[in-house]
Amino acid sequence: MADKSDGTIVFVEVKARADEKFTEAEDVVTSAKKSRLVRAAKYFLATNNIDGRPCRFDVVTIILGEKGKEQIRHYKNAFIP
């Protein structure tokens, strides 16, 4: 079944790691990083005259896996500004 687009603009932060020995990949998206992403998104929306469009912030993590299979995780609406 086809996905029907509602016009939402999705801003995606992608984090890649060799492994998660010290911390999980999604944990490196700090509040400071989220703040910068939100500022960049607001600038993009204003510059392109699309301020009224719905938007969301997703995070995609890629774990390369030294010994095992790679993992890709997608977190929809990872945070709300």
C-alpha positions as CSV (number, residue, x, y, z in Angstrom):
1,M,0.0,0.0,0.0
2,A,1.4,3.4,-0.9
3,D,2.1,6.0,1.8
4,K,0.0,9.2,1.4
5,S,2.2,12.2,2.0
6,D,0.8,14.9,4.3
7,G,3.4,17.4,3.2
8,T,5.5,17.0,6.4
9,I,9.1,18.0,6.0
10,V,11.4,15.6,7.8
11,F,14.7,16.7,9.2
12,V,17.0,13.7,9.9
13,E,20.1,13.5,12.0
14,V,22.2,10.5,11.0
15,K,24.7,9.0,13.5
16,A,27.1,6.3,12.5
17,R,29.3,4.3,15.0
18,A,31.6,1.4,14.7
19,D,30.1,0.0,17.8
20,E,28.2,0.9,21.0
21,K,30.8,-0.1,23.6
22,F,30.8,3.3,25.3
23,T,27.4,4.8,24.5
24,E,24.4,4.1,22.3
25,A,24.4,6.1,19.1
26,E,21.1,7.9,19.7
27,D,22.5,9.2,23.0
28,V,25.0,11.4,21.2
29,V,22.2,13.6,19.9
30,T,22.5,16.0,22.9
31,S,20.3,18.9,23.8
32,A,22.8,21.3,22.3
33,K,22.7,19.3,19.0
34,K,18.9,19.3,19.0
35,S,19.0,23.1,19.5
36,R,21.2,23.5,16.5
37,L,19.0,21.3,14.4
38,V,15.9,23.2,15.3
39,R,17.6,26.5,14.5
40,A,18.8,25.2,11.1
41,A,15.3,23.8,10.4
42,K,13.7,27.2,11.2
43,Y,16.2,29.0,9.0
44,F,15.5,26.5,6.2
45,L,11.7,26.9,6.5
46,A,11.9,30.7,6.6
47,T,14.4,31.0,3.8
48,N,12.3,28.8,1.5
49,N,9.1,30.5,2.5
50,I,7.5,27.3,3.8
51,D,7.1,28.4,7.5
52,G,3.6,26.9,7.8
53,R,4.4,23.4,6.7
54,P,4.4,20.6,9.3
55,C,7.8,19.2,10.2
56,R,9.3,16.6,12.4
57,F,12.8,15.6,13.6
58,D,13.9,12.0,13.1
59,V,17.2,10.3,14.1
60,V,18.7,7.4,12.2
61,T,21.5,5.4,13.8
62,I,23.9,3.1,11.9
63,I,26.0,0.7,13.9
64,L,28.7,-0.8,11.6
65,G,29.2,-3.8,13.7
66,E,32.8,-5.0,13.9
67,K,31.9,-8.6,14.2
68,G,28.2,-8.8,13.4
69,K,25.7,-7.5,10.9
70,E,25.2,-3.8,10.6
71,Q,22.2,-2.3,12.3
72,I,20.1,0.6,11.1
73,R,17.5,2.1,13.5
74,H,15.1,4.9,12.6
75,Y,13.4,6.9,15.3
76,K,10.4,8.9,14.0
77,N,9.7,12.0,16.0
78,A,12.8,11.5,18.0
79,F,12.3,14.8,19.6
80,I,9.9,17.7,19.6
81,P,11.3,21.2,19.9
